[in-house]
Amino acid sequence: MGAKKQKEYQCSVVNETVKIHRRKKSKAGWAGASEHFVQCDQVDCQYVDENIPPCPLNLSLFEEEISEHDELVRQRRGAADYY
């Protein structure tokens, strides 16, 4: 498993620079569906595991990283078709 790609972000809720990263949250154990969300390093923030207003965090902050990951998955699936 790779290291988390963190970014600095100026959060308007806590009025300071925080570190954010993209996470996956499982809905129903290991085999269940999962959803992505953005988490910051402010453990005392009431929105730490939620991306709901007034929290300004959302997945568009990681748009480039998500696109790169999706392309890598497409390439791997394409390569698997040859076996």
C-alpha positions as CSV (number, residue, x, y, z in Angstrom):
1,M,0.0,0.0,0.0
2,G,1.4,3.4,-1.0
3,A,1.8,6.4,1.3
4,K,-1.0,8.9,1.5
5,K,-0.6,11.8,-0.8
6,Q,-1.2,14.8,1.5
7,K,-1.8,18.4,0.5
8,E,-1.9,21.6,2.4
9,Y,-5.2,23.4,2.4
10,Q,-6.3,26.7,3.9
11,C,-9.5,25.7,5.8
12,S,-12.1,28.3,6.3
13,V,-13.8,26.4,9.2
14,V,-10.8,26.3,11.5
15,N,-9.1,29.4,9.9
16,E,-5.7,27.7,9.5
17,T,-3.7,25.6,7.1
18,V,-4.5,21.8,7.5
19,K,-3.2,18.7,5.8
20,I,-5.7,16.8,3.7
21,H,-5.7,13.4,2.0
22,R,-8.1,11.2,0.1
23,R,-9.6,8.2,2.0
24,K,-11.9,5.3,1.4
25,K,-14.7,4.5,3.9
26,S,-16.1,1.0,3.8
27,K,-19.9,0.9,4.2
28,A,-20.4,-2.8,5.0
29,G,-17.1,-4.4,6.1
30,W,-14.3,-5.6,3.7
31,A,-16.5,-7.0,1.0
32,G,-19.0,-4.1,1.0
33,A,-19.1,-1.1,-1.2
34,S,-16.9,1.9,-0.3
35,E,-16.9,5.6,-0.8
36,H,-14.2,8.1,-1.1
37,F,-14.0,11.2,1.0
38,V,-11.4,13.9,1.9
39,Q,-10.0,13.9,5.5
40,C,-8.0,16.5,7.2
41,D,-5.6,16.3,10.1
42,Q,-7.8,18.2,12.6
43,V,-9.2,15.4,14.7
44,D,-11.2,17.8,16.9
45,C,-13.1,19.1,13.9
46,Q,-16.7,17.9,13.9
47,Y,-16.5,17.4,10.1
48,V,-13.3,15.3,10.1
49,D,-15.0,12.3,8.6
50,E,-17.7,14.1,6.7
51,N,-17.6,16.3,3.6
52,I,-20.8,18.2,4.3
53,P,-21.3,22.0,4.5
54,P,-19.9,24.1,6.0
55,C,-16.9,21.8,5.5
56,P,-15.2,23.0,2.3
57,L,-13.5,19.7,1.6
58,N,-14.6,17.6,-1.4
59,L,-13.2,15.1,-3.9
60,S,-12.6,17.8,-6.6
61,L,-9.5,18.8,-4.6
62,F,-8.0,15.4,-5.7
63,E,-9.3,15.4,-9.2
64,E,-5.9,15.0,-10.9
65,E,-4.9,12.1,-8.5
66,I,-8.3,10.4,-9.1
67,S,-7.9,10.7,-12.9
68,E,-4.4,9.2,-12.8
69,H,-5.6,6.3,-10.6
70,D,-8.6,5.6,-13.0
71,E,-6.3,5.6,-16.0
72,L,-3.9,3.1,-14.3
73,V,-6.9,0.8,-13.5
74,R,-8.0,1.0,-17.1
75,Q,-4.5,0.1,-18.3
76,R,-4.3,-2.8,-15.9
77,R,-7.6,-4.2,-17.0
78,G,-6.6,-3.8,-20.6
79,A,-3.4,-5.7,-20.0
80,A,-5.4,-8.5,-18.3
81,D,-7.4,-9.1,-21.4
82,Y,-4.3,-10.4,-23.2
83,Y,-3.8,-13.3,-20.8
